[in-house]
Amino acid sequence: MKTFEISESNLKNCEKEIETAKKMILGGKIILCGTDTLYGLSTNALDKNAIEKIYSIKERDPNKPISISLGEKKQIENYVYVDETAKKIIEKFMPGPITVILKKKDIIPDILGKDDVGVRIPDNDVIRKIAVVPLTTTSANISGKTAPTSLEEVDQIIKEKVDLIVDTGPCKYKVQSTIVKVIDGKIELIREGKIPFEEILKAVNE
């Protein structure tokens, strides 16, 4: 199994490796890579066949949605509808350990969610550089098992099923992202993670 060691500090010296990872993503391959919160399984989130491989590797219920990760804030509106409430959250907390569920545009395959999709911009330069297209970054574990915060914690079964491993070192937050749903200006907490929900509500009401 090919493994690249790419940390945020040595990113400039790893242009060749980043380009290889991007090509693999565009080719529908599966990459195991660190983010700011957990190690995730990444592939092209616009490629239904590639996404199906992720569900298979994780043994995940096909009715459970998977969120997408992007490289930059300015890309968000290409894939989802953003209202004023969502804008405030994006401005304040992204890049960072937050996932915002928004009404999706048709470009996003229904396999990721029928009407809406979770959007992230991880606070990790490596995964953001690899995001030549929207990526899946669902946690790299068999469904129901503990989500890994370092490469060492990733189950060997998972490692053997991916096409490339990108070792970015231990994740900086080591805890899952907070998930909020924003539809028609209403904000709902789905899962509290690194960012307290109170903090998000405060930012929205400012």
N, CA and C of each residue as an Amber inpcrd file, in Angstrom:
protein
   618
   0.8400000  -1.2000000   0.0000000   0.0000000   0.0000000   0.0000000
   0.8750000   1.2510000   0.0000000   0.6150000   2.1500000  -0.9220000
   1.4050000   3.3820000  -1.0140000   1.0020000   4.3410000   0.1120000
   1.9950000   4.8640000   0.8310000   1.7380000   5.8360000   1.9010000
   2.5860000   7.0780000   1.6760000   1.9460000   8.2420000   1.7150000
   2.6620000   9.5220000   1.6660000   2.6210000  10.1330000   3.0680000
   3.7500000  10.6720000   3.4960000   3.7520000  11.4260000   4.7550000
   3.7470000  12.9040000   4.3930000   2.6240000  13.5600000   4.6310000
   2.5110000  14.9850000   4.2830000   1.9120000  15.7220000   5.4760000
   2.7380000  16.5090000   6.1520000   2.2050000  17.3110000   7.2580000
   1.9550000  18.7310000   6.7530000   1.2310000  19.5140000   7.5320000
   0.9730000  20.9020000   7.1320000   2.2770000  21.6780000   7.0200000
   3.2690000  21.3190000   7.8390000   4.5410000  22.0630000   7.8410000
   5.4330000  21.7170000   6.6380000   5.2740000  20.5040000   6.0590000
   6.1440000  20.1700000   4.9160000   5.3840000  20.1340000   3.5890000
   4.2190000  20.7830000   3.5830000   3.3360000  20.7730000   2.4050000
   4.0350000  21.2750000   1.1390000   4.8510000  22.3210000   1.2990000
   5.5300000  22.9300000   0.1400000   6.4630000  21.9440000  -0.5600000
   6.9830000  20.9870000   0.2010000   7.9320000  20.0180000  -0.3740000
   7.2340000  18.7770000  -0.9370000   5.9160000  18.7720000  -0.9160000
   5.1790000  17.5540000  -1.2950000   4.2440000  17.7910000  -2.4810000
   4.6220000  18.7140000  -3.3600000   3.7300000  19.0400000  -4.4910000
   3.4600000  17.8240000  -5.3830000   4.4850000  17.0060000  -5.5890000
   4.3440000  15.8270000  -6.4460000   3.3290000  14.8450000  -5.8350000
   3.4520000  14.6470000  -4.5290000   2.5460000  13.7210000  -3.8190000
   1.1010000  14.2410000  -3.8380000   0.9440000  15.5620000  -3.6640000
  -0.3950000  16.1730000  -3.6920000  -1.0220000  15.9840000  -5.0730000
  -0.2100000  16.2030000  -6.1210000  -0.7250000  16.0250000  -7.4910000
  -1.1500000  14.5760000  -7.7410000  -0.3780000  13.6240000  -7.2360000
  -0.7300000  12.2040000  -7.3660000  -2.0600000  11.9300000  -6.6720000
  -2.2150000  12.4580000  -5.4580000  -3.4550000  12.2510000  -4.6880000
  -4.6540000  12.8460000  -5.4340000  -4.4790000  14.0430000  -6.0080000
  -5.5670000  14.6880000  -6.7640000  -5.9890000  13.8320000  -7.9540000
  -4.9890000  13.3160000  -8.6840000  -5.2900000  12.4780000  -9.8580000
  -6.0580000  11.2270000  -9.4440000  -5.6640000  10.6520000  -8.3220000
  -6.3310000   9.4470000  -7.8340000  -7.7860000   9.7540000  -7.4630000
  -8.0070000  10.8950000  -6.8190000  -9.3750000  11.3210000  -6.4640000
 -10.2180000  11.4670000  -7.7340000  -9.6650000  12.1430000  -8.7430000
 -10.3970000  12.3410000 -10.0060000 -10.6610000  11.0150000 -10.7170000
  -9.8180000  10.0230000 -10.4350000  -9.9870000   8.7020000 -11.0360000
 -10.9060000   7.7880000 -10.2250000 -11.5570000   8.3550000  -9.2070000
 -12.5060000   7.5640000  -8.4150000 -11.8550000   6.6340000  -7.4020000
 -10.5770000   6.8920000  -7.0890000  -9.8760000   6.0600000  -6.1010000
 -10.2260000   6.5200000  -4.6800000  -9.9230000   5.6680000  -3.6990000
 -10.2250000   5.9540000  -2.2930000  -8.9290000   6.2840000  -1.5550000
  -8.9400000   7.4060000  -0.8620000  -7.7660000   7.8560000  -0.1070000
  -8.0950000   7.9000000   1.3730000  -7.1750000   7.4030000   2.1770000
  -7.2840000   7.5110000   3.6320000  -6.3950000   8.6790000   4.0420000
  -6.9870000   9.7080000   4.6600000  -6.2090000  10.9270000   4.9390000
  -6.6740000  11.5600000   6.2490000  -5.7450000  12.1820000   6.9530000
  -6.0900000  12.9070000   8.1700000  -6.7860000  14.2240000   7.8490000
  -7.6520000  14.6620000   8.7660000  -8.2580000  15.9980000   8.6740000
  -7.9320000  16.7110000   9.9760000  -8.6780000  17.7540000  10.3170000
  -8.4670000  18.4420000  11.5890000  -9.0800000  17.6810000  12.7670000
 -10.0950000  16.8450000  12.4750000 -10.8330000  16.1820000  13.5520000
 -10.5220000  14.6870000  13.6490000 -10.6380000  13.9820000  12.5230000
 -10.4700000  12.5280000  12.4850000  -9.7800000  12.1210000  11.1790000
  -9.3340000  10.8730000  11.1120000  -8.8820000  10.3340000   9.8230000
 -10.1210000   9.9300000   9.0340000 -10.1310000  10.2840000   7.7440000
 -11.3290000  10.0560000   6.9370000 -11.0470000   9.2880000   5.6540000
 -12.1230000   8.7580000   5.0830000 -12.0630000   8.1060000   3.7680000
 -12.5260000   9.1250000   2.7420000 -11.6400000   9.4750000   1.8370000
 -11.9380000  10.5220000   0.8590000 -11.9880000   9.9710000  -0.5540000
 -12.9820000  10.4550000  -1.3060000 -13.0490000  10.1920000  -2.7390000
 -13.8110000  11.3420000  -3.3770000 -13.9450000  11.2840000  -4.6920000
 -14.6700000  12.3160000  -5.4330000 -16.1580000  12.2460000  -5.0680000
 -16.6590000  13.2680000  -4.3980000 -18.0520000  13.2730000  -3.9190000
 -19.0600000  13.5080000  -5.0420000 -18.5820000  13.6570000  -6.2790000
 -19.4880000  13.7880000  -7.4240000 -19.5760000  12.4720000  -8.2100000
 -18.8550000  11.4600000  -7.7310000 -18.7590000  10.1790000  -8.4360000
 -19.5050000   9.1030000  -7.6360000 -20.7000000   8.7580000  -8.1010000
 -21.5690000   7.8120000  -7.3660000 -20.8810000   6.4610000  -7.1310000
 -20.1870000   5.9570000  -8.1430000 -19.5210000   4.6450000  -8.0020000
 -18.4460000   4.6750000  -6.9230000 -17.6990000   5.7750000  -6.8840000
 -16.6390000   5.9150000  -5.8740000 -17.2480000   5.9970000  -4.4680000
 -18.3600000   6.7100000  -4.3530000 -19.0330000   6.8470000  -3.0520000
 -19.5530000   5.4850000  -2.5830000 -20.0550000   4.6960000  -3.5210000
 -20.5460000   3.3500000  -3.1650000 -19.4240000   2.4910000  -2.5690000
 -18.2070000   2.6910000  -3.0870000 -17.0490000   1.9500000  -2.5460000
 -16.8240000   2.3140000  -1.0740000 -16.9920000   3.6060000  -0.7560000
 -16.8060000   4.0720000   0.6340000 -17.8390000   3.4030000   1.5560000
 -19.0910000   3.3790000   1.1160000 -20.1400000   2.7240000   1.9160000
 -19.7820000   1.2510000   2.1540000 -19.2530000   0.6250000   1.1260000
 -18.8800000  -0.7930000   1.2250000 -17.7310000  -0.9910000   2.2100000
 -16.6900000  -0.1660000   2.1060000 -15.5210000  -0.2800000   3.0000000
 -15.9470000  -0.0860000   4.4610000 -16.8050000   0.8920000   4.7030000
 -17.2410000   1.2070000   6.0750000 -18.3420000   0.2730000   6.5850000
 -18.9180000  -0.5330000   5.6600000 -20.0990000  -1.3420000   5.9860000
 -21.1970000  -0.4280000   6.5470000 -21.3700000   0.6940000   5.8790000
 -22.2920000   1.7330000   6.3500000 -23.6760000   1.5590000   5.7230000
 -24.6940000   1.8160000   6.5020000 -26.0780000   1.7800000   6.0230000
 -26.2070000   2.7680000   4.8580000 -26.6360000   2.2960000   3.6680000
 -26.7260000   3.1870000   2.4960000 -27.7330000   4.3320000   2.6650000
 -28.5850000   4.2510000   3.6730000 -29.5380000   5.3480000   3.9250000
 -28.9500000   6.4450000   4.7980000 -27.7350000   6.2020000   5.3200000
 -27.0960000   7.2220000   6.1690000 -26.2840000   8.1580000   5.2850000
 -26.5730000   9.4620000   5.3370000 -25.8540000  10.3870000   4.4530000
 -24.3740000  10.5430000   4.8230000 -23.6070000  11.0450000   3.8620000
 -22.1770000  11.3530000   4.0670000 -21.9760000  12.8050000   3.6710000
 -21.2250000  13.5320000   4.4800000 -20.9980000  14.9590000   4.1820000
 -19.8500000  15.1320000   3.1830000 -19.7090000  16.3580000   2.6850000
 -18.6260000  16.6770000   1.7410000 -17.6690000  17.6930000   2.3620000
 -16.4290000  17.6510000   1.9080000 -15.4210000  18.6320000   2.3300000
 -14.9170000  19.3800000   1.1070000 -14.6900000  20.6730000   1.3030000
 -14.2050000  21.5340000   0.2200000 -12.8990000  22.1970000   0.6310000
 -12.2100000  22.7330000  -0.3640000 -10.9330000  23.3980000  -0.1000000
 -11.0870000  24.8430000   0.3520000 -12.1240000  25.5340000  -0.1700000
 -12.2650000  26.9680000   0.1170000 -13.7310000  27.3610000   0.3000000
 -13.9430000  28.4130000   1.0900000 -15.3080000  28.9120000   1.3450000
 -16.0260000  29.3060000   0.0610000 -15.2840000  29.8970000  -0.8680000
 -15.9340000  30.4320000  -2.0790000 -16.5520000  29.3240000  -2.9460000
 -16.1660000  28.0620000  -2.6880000 -16.7150000  26.9470000  -3.4760000
 -18.0790000  26.4810000  -2.9600000 -18.4290000  26.8520000  -1.7340000
 -19.6140000  26.2850000  -1.0770000 -20.8830000  26.4710000  -1.9030000
 -21.0750000  27.6870000  -2.4310000 -22.3390000  27.9700000  -3.1350000
 -22.4450000  27.2760000  -4.4990000 -21.3780000  26.6130000  -4.9330000
 -21.4730000  25.7960000  -6.1530000 -22.2880000  24.5260000  -5.9070000
 -22.3860000  24.1330000  -4.6320000 -22.9450000  22.8110000  -4.3160000
 -24.1960000  22.8450000  -3.4290000 -24.3680000  23.9400000  -2.6740000
 -25.5230000  24.0470000  -1.7680000 -26.0770000  25.4710000  -1.7900000
 -27.2960000  25.6190000  -1.2580000 -27.9110000  26.9460000  -1.1290000
 -27.5600000  27.5160000   0.2440000 -27.0530000  28.7380000   0.2660000
 -26.5730000  29.3490000   1.5090000 -27.4290000  30.5610000   1.8580000
 -28.1020000  30.5180000   3.0130000 -28.8780000  31.6940000   3.4540000
 -28.0390000  32.5390000   4.4210000 -28.6200000  33.6110000   4.9430000
 -27.8740000  34.5460000   5.7980000 -27.3750000  33.8760000   7.0840000
 -28.2010000  33.0050000   7.6660000 -27.8050000  32.3050000   8.8970000
 -26.5780000  31.4290000   8.6240000 -26.6450000  30.6780000   7.5430000
 -25.5310000  29.7980000   7.1790000 -24.2630000  30.6080000   6.8900000
 -24.4430000  31.7600000   6.2260000 -23.2930000  32.6320000   5.9100000
 -22.5360000  33.0340000   7.1690000 -23.2860000  33.3990000   8.2150000
 -22.6460000  33.8120000   9.4770000 -21.8280000  32.6720000  10.0780000
 -22.3800000  31.4780000  10.0330000 -21.6800000  30.3050000  10.5990000
 -20.4200000  29.9970000   9.7860000 -20.5540000  30.0470000   8.4590000
 -19.4160000  29.7730000   7.5690000 -18.2910000  30.7840000   7.8100000
 -18.6600000  32.0680000   7.8740000 -17.6540000  33.1240000   8.0730000
 -16.9080000  32.9590000   9.3920000 -17.6640000  32.6370000  10.4390000
 -17.0880000  32.5810000  11.7940000 -16.2880000  31.2970000  12.0450000
 -16.7750000  30.1600000  11.5610000 -16.2150000  28.8760000  12.0140000
 -15.4740000  28.0580000  10.9550000 -15.4980000  28.4750000   9.7050000
 -14.7800000  27.7130000   8.6710000 -13.5600000  28.4690000   8.1800000
 -12.4370000  27.7790000   7.9130000 -12.2100000  26.3560000   8.1320000
 -12.2520000  26.0270000   9.6300000 -12.7530000  24.8560000   9.9550000
 -12.8180000  24.4520000  11.3500000 -13.6560000  23.2200000  11.5620000
 -13.7640000  22.7810000  12.8230000 -14.4270000  21.5160000  13.1350000
 -15.9530000  21.6390000  13.1990000 -16.5350000  22.0490000  12.0780000
 -17.9810000  22.1930000  11.9990000 -18.4800000  21.6630000  10.6590000
 -19.6470000  21.0140000  10.6870000 -20.3270000  20.5450000   9.4790000
 -21.6860000  21.2240000   9.4510000 -21.9910000  21.8930000   8.3490000
 -23.2840000  22.5720000   8.2140000 -24.1020000  21.8570000   7.1490000
 -25.2650000  21.3570000   7.5380000 -26.1560000  20.6790000   6.5890000
 -27.0320000  21.7280000   5.9170000 -26.9710000  21.7620000   4.5800000
 -27.7050000  22.7590000   3.7940000 -28.4220000  22.0770000   2.6310000
 -29.4110000  22.7580000   2.0990000 -30.1530000  22.2410000   0.9320000
 -29.1720000  22.1110000  -0.2290000 -29.1360000  20.9370000  -0.8340000
 -28.1100000  20.7060000  -1.8660000 -28.5900000  21.0770000  -3.2670000
 -27.6210000  21.3510000  -4.1230000 -27.9080000  21.5890000  -5.5390000
 -27.8350000  20.2460000  -6.2710000 -28.3850000  20.1980000  -7.4800000
 -28.5180000  18.9270000  -8.2180000 -27.1830000  18.2650000  -8.5510000
 -26.1140000  19.0330000  -8.5590000 -24.7880000  18.4810000  -8.8850000
 -24.3550000  17.4130000  -7.8680000 -24.8690000  17.5030000  -6.6370000
 -24.5020000  16.5450000  -5.5890000 -25.3560000  15.2810000  -5.7260000
 -24.7270000  14.1070000  -5.8610000 -25.4950000  12.8700000  -6.0400000
 -26.4160000  12.5830000  -4.8510000 -27.5840000  12.0270000  -5.1440000
 -28.5780000  11.7130000  -4.1020000 -28.0740000  10.6870000  -3.0960000
 -27.0700000   9.9050000  -3.4800000 -26.5200000   8.9000000  -2.5580000
 -25.9700000   9.5700000  -1.2850000 -25.5380000  10.8330000  -1.3960000
 -24.9870000  11.5490000  -0.2390000 -26.0810000  12.1560000   0.6350000
 -27.2850000  12.2560000   0.1080000 -28.4000000  12.8620000   0.8340000
 -29.4530000  13.2630000  -0.1850000 -30.6920000  12.9820000   0.1220000
 -31.7730000  13.2330000  -0.8500000 -31.9860000  14.7300000  -1.1320000
 -32.1400000  15.5120000  -0.0530000 -32.4700000  16.9430000  -0.2210000
 -31.3570000  17.8760000   0.2340000 -30.5790000  17.4060000   1.2020000
 -29.5360000  18.2780000   1.7480000 -28.2410000  17.4930000   1.9450000
 -27.1840000  18.2260000   2.2350000 -25.8780000  17.5790000   2.4200000
 -25.0690000  18.3920000   3.4280000 -24.2880000  17.6940000   4.2330000
 -23.3900000  18.3670000   5.1830000 -22.1540000  18.8730000   4.4610000
 -21.7170000  20.0840000   4.8070000 -20.5470000  20.6980000   4.1570000
 -19.5060000  21.0440000   5.2170000 -18.2540000  20.7190000   4.9090000
 -17.1350000  21.0210000   5.8070000 -16.0120000  21.7000000   5.0530000
 -15.2690000  22.5440000   5.7520000 -13.9470000  22.9600000   5.2580000
 -12.9910000  22.6710000   6.4130000 -12.3000000  21.5430000   6.3500000
 -11.4460000  21.1700000   7.4810000 -10.3140000  22.1760000   7.7090000
  -9.9490000  22.3230000   8.9690000  -8.8360000  23.1880000   9.3470000
  -7.5400000  22.3790000   9.2310000  -7.2760000  21.9310000   8.0080000
  -6.0830000  21.1350000   7.7160000  -5.6990000  21.3960000   6.2590000
  -4.5260000  21.9770000   6.0720000  -4.0960000  22.4080000   4.7350000
  -3.9100000  21.2480000   3.7650000  -3.5560000  20.0620000   4.2750000
  -3.2660000  18.9240000   3.4000000  -4.5430000  18.4590000   2.6940000
  -5.5800000  18.1610000   3.4690000  -6.8190000  17.6690000   2.8630000
  -7.4650000  18.7470000   1.9830000  -7.3040000  20.0140000   2.3660000
  -7.8750000  21.0950000   1.5490000  -7.1610000  21.1850000   0.1970000
  -5.8530000  20.9560000   0.1980000  -5.0820000  20.9750000  -1.0570000
  -5.4940000  19.8320000  -1.9840000  -5.8140000  18.6730000  -1.3840000
  -6.1950000  17.4970000  -2.1750000  -7.5900000  17.6740000  -2.7820000
  -8.3900000  18.5580000  -2.1930000  -9.8050000  18.7190000  -2.5970000
  -9.9390000  19.4460000  -3.9390000  -9.5050000  18.7870000  -4.9940000
  -9.6160000  19.3150000  -6.3580000 -11.0850000  19.2960000  -6.8060000
 -11.8690000  18.4280000  -6.1770000 -13.3400000  18.3630000  -6.3090000
 -13.8600000  18.2060000  -4.8810000 -15.1880000  18.3230000  -4.6620000
 -15.6890000  18.0360000  -3.3130000 -15.3020000  16.6050000  -2.9230000
 -14.8880000  16.4470000  -1.6810000 -14.4720000  15.1300000  -1.1960000
 -15.4570000  14.5970000  -0.1720000 -15.5680000  13.2730000  -0.0950000
 -16.1630000  12.6810000   1.0930000 -15.0500000  12.6790000   2.1340000
 -15.3760000  12.9290000   3.3880000 -14.3480000  12.7560000   4.4390000
 -14.9800000  12.0670000   5.6450000 -15.7890000  11.0630000   5.3680000
 -16.4130000  10.2930000   6.4400000 -15.3420000   9.5350000   7.2280000
 -15.5410000   9.3790000   8.5270000 -14.5000000   8.7910000   9.3870000
 -14.0720000   7.3970000   8.9080000 -12.7760000   7.1380000   9.0470000
 -12.1720000   5.9090000   8.5080000 -12.2970000   4.7550000   9.4950000
 -13.5360000   4.3250000   9.7240000 -13.7850000   3.2100000  10.6320000
 -14.9430000   2.3750000  10.0940000 -14.9950000   1.1250000  10.5320000
 -16.1790000   0.3090000  10.2470000 -17.3230000   0.9380000  11.0450000
 -18.4940000   1.0830000  10.4290000 -19.6210000   1.7470000  11.0940000
 -19.8610000   1.1800000  12.4890000 -20.0010000   2.1040000  13.4580000
 -20.2560000   1.6880000  14.8400000 -19.0010000   1.5580000  15.6770000
 -17.8350000   1.4970000  15.0170000 -16.5710000   1.3870000  15.7700000
 -15.9930000   2.7800000  16.0110000 -14.9820000   2.8630000  16.8730000
 -14.3930000   4.1530000  17.2410000 -13.7360000   4.8280000  16.0390000
 -13.9980000   6.1280000  15.8990000 -13.3980000   6.9030000  14.8000000
 -11.9420000   7.2450000  15.1490000 -11.0120000   7.0530000  14.1970000
  -9.5880000   7.2370000  14.4950000  -9.1190000   8.6940000  14.4010000
  -8.2350000   9.0880000  15.3330000  -7.6720000  10.4440000  15.3030000
  -6.1890000  10.4340000  14.9130000  -5.6680000   9.2410000  14.6170000
  -4.2980000   9.1240000  14.0950000  -4.2620000   7.9080000  13.1700000
  -3.2430000   7.8220000  12.3520000  -3.1460000   6.7040000  11.4110000
  -3.0350000   5.3680000  12.1530000  -2.3390000   5.3970000  13.3010000
  -2.1410000   4.1630000  14.0860000  -3.4840000   3.5740000  14.5490000
  -4.4700000   4.4480000  14.7470000  -5.7740000   3.9840000  15.2510000
  -6.6740000   3.4120000  14.1500000  -6.2700000   3.5650000  12.8920000
  -7.1030000   3.0670000  11.7900000  -6.9810000   1.5470000  11.6920000
  -8.1190000   0.8700000  11.6170000  -8.1780000  -0.5840000  11.5150000
  -7.4310000  -1.0560000  10.2650000  -6.6440000  -2.1150000  10.4220000
  -5.8660000  -2.6690000   9.3070000  -6.7650000  -3.0550000   8.1280000
  -7.9810000  -3.5190000   8.4200000  -8.9350000  -3.9120000   7.3570000
  -9.2170000  -2.7180000   6.4440000  -9.3760000  -1.5390000   7.0570000
  -9.6420000  -0.3060000   6.2850000  -8.4160000   0.0340000   5.4420000
  -7.2410000   0.0040000   6.0650000  -5.9920000   0.3560000   5.3630000
  -5.7960000  -0.4980000   4.1120000  -6.1700000  -1.7580000   4.2100000
  -5.9520000  -2.6800000   3.0790000  -6.9260000  -2.4390000   1.9230000
  -8.0180000  -1.7180000   2.1930000  -9.0420000  -1.5310000   1.1520000
  -8.9570000  -0.1870000   0.4290000  -8.0390000   0.6870000   0.8550000
  -7.9330000   1.9960000   0.1970000  -6.8240000   1.9530000  -0.8540000
  -6.8080000   2.9740000  -1.7300000  -5.8110000   3.0120000  -2.8120000
  -4.5680000   3.8150000  -2.4380000  -4.7070000   4.7140000  -1.4510000
  -3.5760000   5.5470000  -1.0230000  -3.7960000   5.9740000   0.4230000
  -2.7120000   5.9790000   1.2030000  -2.7590000   6.4880000   2.5800000
  -1.9490000   7.7720000   2.6430000  -2.5600000   8.8230000   3.1850000
  -1.8370000  10.0880000   3.3990000  -1.7450000  10.3080000   4.9080000
  -0.5330000  10.1260000   5.4270000  -0.2940000  10.2760000   6.8680000
  -0.0030000  11.7500000   7.1570000  -0.9570000  12.4200000   7.7950000
  -0.7850000  13.8550000   8.1060000  -0.4130000  14.0650000   9.5720000
  -0.0820000  12.9600000  10.2660000   0.2190000  13.0510000  11.6970000
  -1.0820000  13.0160000  12.4990000  -0.9970000  13.1520000  13.8350000
  -2.2130000  13.1200000  14.6600000  -3.1160000  14.3170000  14.3440000
  -4.4260000  14.1020000  14.3850000  -5.3830000  15.1920000  14.1110000
  -5.3220000  16.2310000  15.2310000  -5.4170000  17.5110000  14.8610000
  -5.2070000  18.5710000  15.8640000  -6.3200000  18.6540000  16.9080000
  -7.5690000  18.3630000  16.5260000  -8.6760000  18.4950000  17.4960000
  -9.0380000  17.1790000  18.1740000  -8.7750000  16.0660000  17.4910000
  -9.0070000  14.7350000  18.0710000 -10.4230000  14.5070000  18.5820000
 -11.3700000  15.1960000  18.0080000 -12.7780000  15.0150000  18.3790000
 -13.6120000  15.3590000  17.1570000 -14.7800000  14.7450000  17.0230000
 -15.5840000  14.9400000  15.8170000 -16.0980000  16.3710000  15.6910000
 -16.4800000  16.7270000  14.4800000 -16.9970000  18.0760000  14.2340000
 -18.4090000  18.2180000  14.8120000 -18.7680000  19.4410000  15.1380000
 -20.1520000  19.7430000  15.5100000 -20.9660000  19.8000000  14.2210000
 -22.1530000  19.1920000  14.2350000 -23.0220000  19.2170000  13.0450000
 -24.2750000  20.0240000  13.3430000 -24.5260000  21.0320000  12.5010000
 -25.7780000  21.7930000  12.6110000 -26.4870000  21.7680000  11.2650000
 -27.8080000  21.8360000  11.3200000 -28.6070000  21.8830000  10.0980000
 -29.2170000  23.2680000   9.9940000 -29.0500000  23.9030000   8.8310000
 -29.6140000  25.2460000   8.6220000 -30.5140000  25.2050000   7.3940000
 -31.8040000  25.2510000   7.6340000 -32.7780000  25.2570000   6.5320000
 -33.7660000  26.3930000   6.7900000 -33.9440000  27.2500000   5.7660000
 -34.8510000  28.4130000   5.8810000 -34.5300000  29.2760000   7.1050000
 -33.2510000  29.4630000   7.3680000 -32.8320000  30.3410000   8.4610000
 -32.9230000  29.7280000   9.8440000 -33.4920000  28.5280000   9.9350000
 -33.6160000  27.8590000  11.2450000 -32.4050000  26.9700000  11.4730000
 -31.8760000  27.0250000  12.6880000 -30.6780000  26.2520000  13.0100000
 -31.0140000  25.1580000  14.0220000 -30.5520000  23.9530000  13.6960000
 -30.8530000  22.7970000  14.5570000 -29.5540000  22.0430000  14.8370000
 -29.3300000  21.6760000  16.0910000 -28.1430000  20.9030000  16.4580000
 -28.3840000  19.4270000  16.1430000 -27.4850000  18.8420000  15.3620000
 -27.5780000  17.4150000  15.0410000 -26.6110000  16.6170000  15.9200000
 -25.3930000  17.1700000  16.1020000 -24.3970000  16.5050000  16.9520000
 -23.4410000  17.5530000  17.5010000 -23.2790000  17.5740000  18.8140000
 -22.3040000  18.5160000  19.3770000 -20.9280000  17.8580000  19.3680000
 -19.9600000  18.5660000  18.8350000 -18.5930000  18.0640000  18.7760000
 -17.6570000  19.1030000  19.3840000 -16.6240000  19.4450000  18.6370000
 -15.5790000  20.3520000  19.1400000 -16.1290000  21.7390000  19.4850000
 -17.0180000  22.2790000  18.6520000 -17.5310000  23.6390000  18.8880000
 -18.8570000  23.5550000  19.6490000 -18.9580000  24.2090000  20.8210000
 -20.2120000  24.1750000  21.5720000 -21.3440000  24.8470000  20.7800000
 -22.5320000  24.2590000  20.8580000 -23.6960000  24.7790000  20.1320000
 -24.0020000  26.2170000  20.5540000 -23.8060000  26.4990000  21.8450000
 -24.0460000  27.8660000  22.3830000 -23.2400000  28.9130000  21.6250000
 -21.9950000  28.5460000  21.3180000 -21.0880000  29.4520000  20.6040000
 -21.6190000  29.7550000  19.1970000 -22.1940000  28.7300000  18.5710000
 -22.7340000  28.8850000  17.2180000 -23.9710000  29.7850000  17.2460000
 -24.8410000  29.5540000  18.2280000 -26.0480000  30.3780000  18.3730000
 -25.6730000  31.8400000  18.6150000 -24.6470000  32.0440000  19.4090000
 -24.1880000  33.4150000  19.7220000 -23.7190000  34.1160000  18.4380000
 -22.9520000  33.3870000  17.6180000 -22.4430000  33.9620000  16.3560000
 -23.5900000  34.3220000  15.4180000 -24.6310000  33.4840000  15.3860000
 -25.7770000  33.7140000  14.5010000 -26.5860000  34.9320000  14.9610000
 -26.6770000  35.1150000  16.2750000 -27.5000000  36.2120000  16.8150000
 -26.7740000  37.5430000  16.9230000 -25.4820000  37.5330000  16.6430000
 -24.7060000  38.7930000  16.7520000 -25.1090000  39.7730000  15.6550000
